[in-house]
Structures are given as structure tokens and as C-alpha cells.
């Protein structure tokens, strides 16, 4: 694979990825070719691997070096270091309001393996454009809208997971919930997203940061990163004092209902499953949050600044694997052995 363009593509639902030569068409005027340095593995990659057809290139937490830019690209130039995030159209009402996570074309641009006009920059039988990047490959075809310029001296493989999972967890606390000092938060499930929420809540000086998870290793990590109380049994939720906010990363109905009952009037439950405000009830809100309601070009540099100051130590969550071992990395992520598996490219 060294020195050659290649991608790890899907073969069968839930099966191992297979390496194949990567063939890209020249970038359009607003597109950018990025040589990948690293790519985080997200739960969304694991879920989509079970449902997409053969030949799809997953991966949506990429970071690397710009190699080529289209004629209309102004934000970056060849040689620039970038972190890649989700794709948005840049033209709909939500995008024009600087709310790209609410883009009306979000699903097609991020999950349909094609551009908005239905075309592809990948030569058949390959299918790319996953989250506008398809970063399980040596090179990604992205656009100005889903990349973030970062300093050249930063470790790009380390920064890669900021593009989705860490942005989602931290952004839910800082943007969607706007958690305030002295408030009380419960986080259900502390994988990478939940632990990012814990670190963000600590940034906001929350009075209580309670977490629930089945895995003792993750509970221990949460305690080291700022959680004030750890729970391993859902029945313990009923003993908690009244909460200001709850973040659910599990999708488990019983947990969500138990946590809902501990919310104060005016409190908020954040479900990290997509959509917008889905329900109001008894003076408590339920929000469904996409990508932490973040503008990546603003939020990712903020997280990097906090990390450099030692206040967002997300590097403690990472376990690195060479690109050749991507199937081992996916398996470790699926089993929960790696909180955040990250592919490092040669």
C-alpha cells in the first residue's frame, strides 16, 4: 500500500473491509483532495458497514494534508493541514444561518455516497463521498465546507476524531444544552462521545457530572476525566438528585425513561440520534442533536485550543492502528476494547 492510492471498501454486510486501488476523478472547482494522515473509527461506521453495498468507502473522521484544490477554493492551498468533518450544502436556509448541522440535504450529502447532484468523483465500482470524505482511504475528496484548517505542527492522526464523535459529545454540552456552571448532568453511555461530554461539562464547571455505563474501564476513565459520580446499574438512576440535563448515547428506552423522571422542570434530555426538537412535555424538553450543533470551522479550533491547554485531554481515549490493520481496529471498536480506535496512515 505504501506510495499507492488505495481504499478499504465494504464487501458484505458486517464483513471485513477489502483493500483496493483508489481511483478519483479530478476535483471540481469547490473540491479538495486530501492525503490522509489519520481517521477515527466512529459507531456510525460500524452501523453503516452492516447495511451498505459492496464497494463503499466509509470513514468520516479524517485529517491530513491538502494535495490539490479546485479553481474556486480559497480557504486552503496545497500543503495545508486540515481536519475533515461532516458535509453541508452551504446554500439552504439552515446553512445560511450558520447552522450546517441542520442542512436540509444533510442525509444525502453524508449518507448517500454521492454529491448533491447525484454524481460521483469516484470511479466505479467504488462509492465514496461518505460524510463528504470517505476517509478509510489514503486520499479523500472533500470540499471547503467540510474541512478545517489547522496548524502545521499539530499531530493530525491525533486530531482526526475531533471531526465527528468528540465534536458531537462536547458540542452537545457546550452548544445544544449550553450547560452552565453549577448545573447537574447525567451522561448515559461513556464511549468516546459520552467522555467528550464529560470533559466539556468539566470545562463548564458543572456541579455534578454523573455517568452510567456497563464497562468498568470506561467508568474509571470517566472519573479520571471529570465525572463526579459513576453508576453501573440503571436502578441507581432513581436515587439521583434532580438533574438539569441528560445526554443519552445508548438509545436504550428503559435508561432514557428512568433519566427523564429525574429531570427538573425546565430540564433537557439530549438524544444523539439526529433530527431537531422532537417533543415538549411537562416543562421538560427532548432534543435530538446532530454533530453537537457545531460549526466545525469554529468549534474544532476551540477544542484544539482547550486540548493544547490541557483542559480537553481527549488523547487519553485514543488507540492507534496502522491502515493495514483496519479490520482489527474495527473489531476492537465493535467489542468496546478501544474507546476510540484511530487509523494511522504511513
C-alpha positions in Angstrom: 0.0 0.0 0.0 2.9 2.4 0.6 3.1 5.1 -2.1 -0.1 4.0 -3.8 -3.6 5.3 -3.6 -5.9 2.7 -2.1 -9.1 2.4 -0.1 -10.6 -0.1 2.3 -14.0 -0.9 0.9 -17.0 -2.9 2.1 -17.5 -6.4 0.9 -20.6 -7.9 2.6 -22.9 -6.7 5.4 -20.8 -6.6 8.6 -17.8 -8.3 6.9 -14.2 -7.3 6.8 -13.1 -4.4 4.5 -11.0 -5.2 1.5 -8.1 -3.1 0.1 -8.5 -2.0 -3.5 -6.9 0.7 -5.7 -8.4 4.2 -5.2 -9.4 5.9 -8.4 -10.7 9.5 -8.2 -11.8 11.9 -10.8 -10.2 15.4 -10.8 -11.7 17.6 -8.1 -14.4 20.0 -9.1 -13.9 23.8 -8.6 -15.0 23.7 -5.0 -13.4 20.4 -4.1 -10.1 19.4 -2.4 -8.0 16.2 -2.5 -6.6 15.4 0.9 -3.9 12.9 1.6 -4.9 11.3 4.9 -2.7 11.1 8.0 -5.3 9.5 10.2 -9.0 8.6 10.6 -11.0 7.8 13.7 -13.5 5.0 13.8 -17.0 6.0 14.8 -20.0 4.0 15.8 -21.7 5.3 12.6 -19.0 3.5 10.6 -19.8 0.2 12.4 -23.5 0.6 11.9 -23.2 1.5 8.2 -20.8 -1.3 7.5 -23.7 -3.7 8.3 -26.0 -2.1 5.7 -24.2 -0.7 2.7 -23.5 -2.4 -0.6 -20.1 -3.7 -1.6 -17.6 -1.2 -2.8 -18.5 1.6 -0.3 -15.7 3.6 1.3 -16.6 4.5 4.9 -14.7 6.7 7.3 -15.7 10.2 8.4 -13.2 11.4 11.0 -10.3 12.1 8.7 -7.3 14.5 8.9 -4.5 15.1 6.5 -2.6 17.3 4.1 -4.2 19.1 1.1 -2.7 17.8 -2.1 -4.9 19.5 -4.8 -7.6 22.2 -4.8 -10.3 23.2 -7.3 -10.1 26.6 -9.0 -12.7 28.2 -6.7 -11.2 27.0 -3.4 -9.9 29.9 -1.3 -9.8 28.6 2.3 -6.9 26.2 1.8 -4.0 25.6 -0.5 -1.8 22.5 -1.2 0.3 21.7 1.8 -2.1 22.9 4.4 -3.1 20.6 7.3 -6.8 20.0 7.7 -9.3 18.1 9.9 -12.4 16.8 8.0 -15.9 17.0 9.4 -19.5 16.5 8.1 -20.7 17.8 4.8 -23.4 20.5 4.2 -24.7 22.2 1.1 -23.8 25.8 2.1 -27.0 27.2 0.3 -30.1 26.1 2.3 -31.7 28.3 4.9 -30.0 26.4 7.8 -26.6 26.7 6.2 -27.1 30.4 5.5 -27.9 30.8 9.2 -24.6 29.2 10.1 -26.3 26.1 11.3 -24.8 23.5 8.9 -25.8 20.5 11.1 -29.4 21.4 10.2 -28.7 21.4 6.5 -31.8 20.3 4.6 -29.6 18.0 2.5 -27.7 16.5 5.4 -28.8 12.9 4.8 -28.0 12.8 1.1 -24.6 14.6 1.5 -23.4 12.4 4.3 -25.0 9.0 3.8 -26.0 8.6 0.1 -22.4 8.1 -1.2 -22.9 10.8 -3.9 -22.7 14.5 -4.5 -25.9 16.6 -4.2 -26.5 16.4 -7.9 -26.2 12.6 -7.8 -22.8 12.4 -9.5 -19.6 10.8 -8.0 -16.0 11.7 -8.0 -15.1 8.1 -7.5 -14.7 5.7 -10.5 -17.0 2.6 -10.4 -17.3 0.3 -8.7 -16.2 2.4 -5.8 -18.7 4.5 -3.9 -17.4 7.5 -1.9 -18.5 10.9 -0.6 -19.4 9.3 2.8 -19.8 12.4 5.0 -18.1 14.3 2.2 -14.8 12.5 2.8 -14.8 8.6 2.8 -11.6 8.6 4.8 -11.0 4.9 5.0 -8.6 5.5 2.2 -5.2 7.1 1.5 -6.9 10.1 -0.1 -10.2 11.8 0.4 -12.2 14.0 -1.9 -13.7 16.8 0.2 -14.8 20.4 -0.1 -14.2 23.7 1.6 -17.4 23.3 3.6 -16.3 20.2 5.5 -12.7 20.9 6.2 -11.0 22.9 8.9 -7.5 24.4 8.5 -5.2 23.6 11.5 -1.7 24.5 12.4 1.0 22.6 10.6 2.9 21.5 13.7 -0.1 19.5 15.2 -0.3 15.7 15.2 -3.0 15.1 12.6 -3.8 11.5 13.4 -4.5 12.6 17.0 -6.8 15.4 15.8 -8.8 13.2 13.4 -11.5 12.1 15.9 -12.5 15.8 16.5 -14.4 15.8 13.2 -17.4 13.8 14.5 -17.6 11.8 17.7 -15.7 14.2 20.0 -17.3 17.2 18.4 -20.7 15.6 18.9 -20.2 14.9 22.6 -18.6 18.2 23.5 -20.9 20.2 21.3 -24.0 18.8 22.8 -22.8 20.1 26.2 -21.5 23.5 25.0 -23.8 24.3 22.1 -27.1 22.4 22.2 -27.5 22.3 26.0 -25.3 25.3 26.8 -24.7 23.7 30.2 -23.9 26.3 32.9 -21.6 26.3 35.9 -23.3 24.7 38.9 -25.8 22.6 36.8 -26.2 18.8 37.1 -25.7 16.5 34.2 -26.2 12.7 33.6 -24.5 11.0 30.7 -25.8 7.6 29.6 -23.0 5.7 28.0 -19.4 6.8 28.1 -17.8 5.8 24.9 -15.9 8.5 23.0 -19.0 10.7 22.6 -20.0 10.4 26.2 -16.5 11.0 27.5 -16.2 14.1 25.3 -19.4 15.3 27.0 -17.9 14.7 30.4 -14.8 16.7 29.5 -16.9 19.5 28.2 -19.1 19.6 31.3 -15.9 19.9 33.4 -14.9 22.8 31.2 -18.2 24.5 32.2 -17.7 23.7 35.9 -20.8 21.6 36.2 -21.7 20.9 39.8 -22.4 17.2 39.2 -21.3 15.1 36.3 -22.9 11.6 36.7 -22.2 8.8 34.2 -23.7 5.4 33.6 -22.0 2.6 31.7 -21.6 -1.2 31.9 -17.9 -1.2 31.4 -15.7 -0.6 34.5 -12.8 0.6 32.4 -14.9 3.3 30.9 -16.4 4.3 34.2 -12.8 4.6 35.6 -11.8 6.7 32.7 -14.8 9.0 33.1 -13.9 9.5 36.8 -10.3 10.5 35.8 -11.7 12.9 33.2 -14.1 14.8 35.5 -17.1 12.6 36.3 -18.2 13.2 39.9 -20.2 10.0 40.2 -20.2 6.7 38.3 -23.1 4.3 38.0 -23.1 0.7 36.7 -26.7 -0.2 37.3 -29.7 1.6 35.8 -31.6 1.2 39.1 -29.2 3.7 40.6 -30.7 6.5 38.5 -33.7 6.6 40.7 -31.5 7.6 43.7 -30.0 10.6 42.0 -30.9 14.2 42.9 -32.9 16.2 40.4 -30.9 16.8 37.2 -30.7 19.8 34.9 -29.7 17.9 31.8 -29.3 14.3 30.5 -27.4 13.1 27.5 -28.2 9.7 26.0 -25.7 7.9 23.8 -27.2 4.5 24.2 -30.7 4.5 22.6 -31.9 2.2 25.4 -35.5 3.1 26.1 -35.5 2.0 29.7 -32.5 4.1 30.6 -34.0 7.1 28.8 -37.3 6.8 30.7 -35.5 6.5 34.0 -33.4 9.5 33.4 -36.4 11.5 32.1 -38.0 11.0 35.5 -35.1 12.7 37.3 -35.1 15.8 35.2 -36.2 19.0 36.8 -39.0 21.2 35.3 -37.3 23.1 32.5 -34.6 20.5 32.2 -33.4 19.0 28.9 -32.8 15.4 27.6 -30.5 15.3 24.6 -30.7 12.3 22.3 -27.8 11.9 20.0 -29.8 10.3 17.2 -30.4 13.0 14.7 -33.3 15.4 14.0 -34.4 18.6 15.9 -36.7 19.2 18.8 -38.9 16.2 18.9 -41.1 16.7 21.9 -42.1 19.1 24.7 -43.7 17.6 27.8 -44.3 18.8 31.4 -42.0 21.7 31.0 -39.1 19.5 30.1 -37.6 19.3 26.6 -36.3 16.4 24.5 -33.7 17.4 21.9 -32.2 15.3 19.2 -28.8 16.6 18.4 -26.7 16.3 15.2 -23.0 16.8 15.4 -23.2 18.8 18.6 -25.0 21.6 16.7 -21.4 22.8 15.9 -19.9 24.9 13.1 -16.8 22.8 12.6 -14.6 25.7 11.4 -15.3 27.5 14.8 -15.7 24.6 17.2 -12.9 22.3 16.2 -10.2 25.1 16.7 -11.8 25.8 20.1 -11.5 22.2 21.1 -7.9 22.1 19.9 -7.1 25.2 21.9 -8.6 23.6 25.0 -6.6 20.4 24.3 -3.3 22.3 24.0 -4.1 24.0 27.3 -4.6 20.6 29.0 -8.3 21.2 29.5 -9.7 18.7 27.0 -7.4 15.7 27.2 -9.1 13.5 24.6 -5.8 11.9 23.5 -6.3 9.6 26.5 -9.2 7.9 24.7 -7.2 7.0 21.5 -5.7 3.7 20.4 -3.8 3.8 17.1 -3.7 1.1 14.4 -1.9 1.1 11.0 -4.1 1.3 8.0 -3.2 -2.3 7.1 -4.9 -3.4 10.4 -8.2 -1.5 9.8 -10.2 -4.7 10.3 -8.6 -5.3 13.7 -9.3 -1.7 14.6 -13.0 -2.1 13.6 -13.3 -5.3 15.7 -11.7 -3.6 18.7 -14.1 -0.7 18.4 -17.1 -3.1 18.0 -16.1 -5.1 21.1 -15.6 -1.9 23.1 -11.9 -2.7 23.7 -10.8 0.6 22.1 -12.7 3.7 23.3 -11.6 5.5 20.1 -9.7 3.5 17.6 -7.8 5.6 15.1 -6.3 4.6 11.8 -2.8 6.0 11.2 -1.6 6.2 7.6 2.1 5.8 6.6 
